[in-house]
Amino acid sequence: MFVIAFVWTVLVLVSGCYALSVLTLIPAVALWSIWKLYLQARKRDVTENLLNYLYTAPPEVPASRAAKVIRRFEELHPYNISQ
């Protein structure tokens, strides 16, 4: 739907056919509505994920695994460590 509305709008605008300009408003409004719904859903998902992240306990990681990961980071990024 999103792609069809976008392509239709571009074709009408490029062709310069003003008889279809009224029909162009329908896909343009649909395109805008779909975009707004997407942004709202994304914002809601980010907020929910943030709240879940804030209110959950961090995972338990064995000390040996943590030391291994830190050592690997130090080996791969000596410049970052020196800063």
Buried (B, 14 or more C-beta within 10 A) or exposed (E): EEEEBBEBBEEBEEEEEEEEEEEBEEBBEBBEEBEEEEEEEEEEEEEEEEEEEEEEEEEEEEEEEEEEEEEEEEEEEEEEEEE
